[in-house]
């Protein structure tokens, strides 16, 4: 294997993509500039040189840093290229055909949203990925609807059995993601294949889920929890019903379908009802009275059950409602943790825990919820040890899963 130099074009062995080597980090790492202009640290042993750069120069001919681009003035060339020499759309080149998975010849496409900073319900930034869980290549476009027109956010070639980042956005842009569109053409590059229908889907996204912790769940595609939206599964498009405002108004204007009684139907005449047990004719008026009484009885039972359920819910809520909530996440305790290692952060969080316990230790039956997060459980374990050693009379239990998920404990002062 050739020795990697700055300026070489490389491809990743264990991941999708590649780029240009821009610098070295130690003996075993290089920085590779990807197609979006970001420097990605990669192990040298996971890179394959597909094109060597210029040996005399420490930077390749087609590489310019962001700083250099800002400093150098833009010059307009004297000669304009001919139309046939330029192209608005440069199609990616298929250079390495991946190995197919057995039994993965059905189209399965998903769009996943991952939080970029912190828990999903608190993260201010999100990253969207397009997932191709099948043996077909995809030429795709991903678009957002703005002011009644579609705007392409990302387009390109997605390899089989891979995923690709298609955008990053701030929480303030969630309303722009209420309706997205994905268009894709599936094909295989190196062998005969069964033709698949082109994908053309407008998908409605429930942006309220970005504020709900449990909408983000584990999946086979990421180590982190993600909000997964199905686009195609088993060659079938998972297309929801999307009604425009005009269609809803038009539907409301239509007259209700007129119901007809048996007497109004041609050729039929109702003679009455017979009790099959006695063989006698049923009095319609008596039947109406019985039906009315039965209906009133069911409504009364339903109302009583509803009132009882609401009363029980109210009592449970009032008895289980904590009086104090303490968030021990370090970003809630300190504005800046620069220079602090993990041990110092843990000590600061435990110090906050002890100060709260000392302050309220004499307030019997007080409930305190300590939010410590899920993570690796180090802080939670340290709190349990402290409660056992110093506050043995206090009771501890998991806090409400509906309110706090797995990452909180409730302490009752005794």
C-alpha positions, 0 to 999 in steps of 0.5 A: 500500500502506498504511503499516504501524503497530503493532497492524496484522494482517499476512500474510506474502508469501513464507511461511505465516502472519502475525500482529500488528505489535508493534514496529519494528526499524529502517526496514525491519523489524517484529516480528510476534507469531505465533499461538504468542506469538513475536515474528518479525522480518520485512521490511516489504516482505514484509508485507501489511496485512489488518486495521488496528489502532487509530491512537490506541494504540501497541498493538492492543486484542487484544495484551498482552505476556507481562510485562503478563499476569504483572503484571495479576491475572486477573479473573473476568467476572460474566456467563458467555457463552452456549454458542452464543457460545463454542467450544472449537475455533476453526477457522482461516479460509482468507483467501488461496488459494495457487496450485496446483502442476501434477501435485501432486494426490496426497497426500504427507505427511511429519514431519521432525525437525530439531536446534535446537542443533548437530549431530544426534547432539549436539543436546539440542533438536529441532523437528518439522515437518509437511510437506504436499507437495501441492495439498490443504488439511489439517485435522490433529491430531498426537498422542503416546501417553502411558500408553496414551492419546493426547494432542493436541500440535498441531492446525490447518489446513495450507495446500497445499505448505507446512510447519508447526512442530508441536512442540519437545522435549528429547532426554530426551523421545525415549521419548515419541515412539516412537509418534506419530499423525497424523489429517488430512482433505484438501480444496480450498477454492476449486474442485471436487476429487477426494475423498481418503481421510482419513489416520489413521496410527499411526507408530513412530519409531526413536528410536535414529536421533536418536543417529546422524549419518547418519540426518539427511539433506538434503531438498527441504524444508529447508536443514539436514539432517533426519530425514524420516519418510514418512506418505503418499506418492502417496496411499498410507499408509506404515504400518509393522507395529506389534505390541503386546507382547500380540500377540507373546506370543500369536503365540509361544504358537501351535503350529508348523504340522505338516509332512507327508511325501509318504508322509502325503499322501493318494493319493501314494506315494514310490517313490524317485529316479532318476538322470537321467544313468544311469537307475539308482535312487539309494540313499537312504542314499548320498544322505544321506551325500553330502548330510551331507558336502557340508553339513559342507564348506560349514559349514567353508568358511563358518566359515573365511571368517568367521574370516578376515574377523574377523581382517582387520577386527581388524587394520584396526581396530588399524592405523587406530585413532587414538591421540588425538582433539582436538575443535576445536569452539569450544563444546568449547574454551570455556564462553562465547564472548560478545564474540568475533567469528568471526576471534577464534574461528578464531584460538583454534581454530588456537592449540589446533591448534598447541599440540597439534602442538608437544606431540606433534611428536616422537612419530613415527607418532602419529595425531591426529584433529582434529574441525573440523566440516563448516560452510563449511570455513574451519577445515579449510582453515586447518589444511591451510595450517598443516600445509603451512607448518609441519609439512611432514613430517606426513601428513594425510588425511580421518578415518574417515567412519563415525566422524566424517562429513565433519568431521574430518582425521587427521594422522600425525606423521612 
